[in-house]
């Protein structure tokens, strides 16, 4: 394998101007006119799970596996050489890399599209490099970590005319698309409130200001609390550190994030492979993880990026790890297509007020699901087992995700949502119709990630335990925070637009 330069020493090469052809299968440039041609894919963050990995850490492997159903895997990249070797064994013809920049530089004329399945902080730099080479991108959710990155991905996607799809596979489920159309048509009247909750973070990833994140802090804690067996426990942790760091290029894993020491955690991954979701520098917390599944249809029907204010409460955080629980309130004004409403997000086990819900006809509180949502409209409600609708509402025809044919040519009645979602992306590429993707960046996933980023900006200001933070005022026309100059919480500017280190390109 070729030498991979570090993030500090990598000499950025200029992106070669895009050529006007696709490259399929045989790696020879040619004009494509046939829908039967296969798309040439690169998989970024595509490493396969190996023994000891978190059970939920295999999304990159499944993304490239789904892509391989409809295309050819030309190149694979992962900063963890163990995981890279494992996925490379599945695609022996693919060239392997640990640095995505070198992959794109060397494979620009050999690939048509990329799947990006890395931690959230690397989505934007990787997607932007690919799109500026006119490569189509399938980006795991959320689209980006910050507000500016989300907006920039939308801008570049439009400029380059590439197809984009965010990896919230529920978008391919018929019920999600049906719900969006019905909600927009008014089956519940005018929407007054939307409440959505999740039990994340729970035990899924490290969170909260007391999380141990360095070896030094761990050693101090062990010596203080367990002086008799401190030496053996510290030795065991050092051994685990060496095991987890073996084959991992931590410098490349950090990528555009600030430098910090690798630490594996005593009982679960702190950063790599899965714990990164709970850290502001790397992840987007519960909203970034779960909102794309829980409010996808609401985004399509109501445009959740057109709010006018956002304010958040939290259990407290230290500007490094996300809080254990939060509540975020978005207020929306009237628009030409709908009335104003309120959207409330809850996580960490926090739930809507039961007395308030009972007053609106909700009563099934015995079996509340860990993650769920409800709608309160002027003429109907939905959630907790209730579905009360307005009569005689004309609902437009729903455009469902395409189903790909079985080997015998028949179209199955039901089909795996992950695969349908990828099939929709590949269909958009072959037909040169970016709008075919339900979660394309300009229309859906860009505004979606913008709303999620605004929620996290409000949460950033709610650092004091059990207190509400500063109210964020938003102009949906200019796509800007209008009271930014008056906000007192430090660090907001970089949470809006990060500063990339040398060797990585944002603008």
DARAJO-V635469 format. One record per helix or strand. SS is the DSSP state (h for helix, s for strand). FROM is the first residue (numbers start at 1). LEN is the number of residues. Records with the same first field share a line. If there is no record, write none. Layout:
SS->FROM-LEN / FROM-LEN
//
This chain:
s->22-1 / 24-1 / 30-1 / 39-6 / 71-7 / 80-1 / 95-3 / 113-4 / 136-4 / 164-3 / 191-7 / 248-1 / 279-1 / 307-8 / 321-1 / 326-7 / 335-1 / 338-1 / 341-7 / 372-6 / 381-3 / 386-3 / 467-2 / 472-4 / 480-2
h->59-12 / 81-8 / 100-8 / 120-13 / 147-14 / 169-4 / 174-12 / 215-11 / 230-16 / 250-5 / 275-4 / 285-10 / 296-7 / 354-6 / 417-15 / 434-3 / 441-21 / 484-3 / 492-5
//
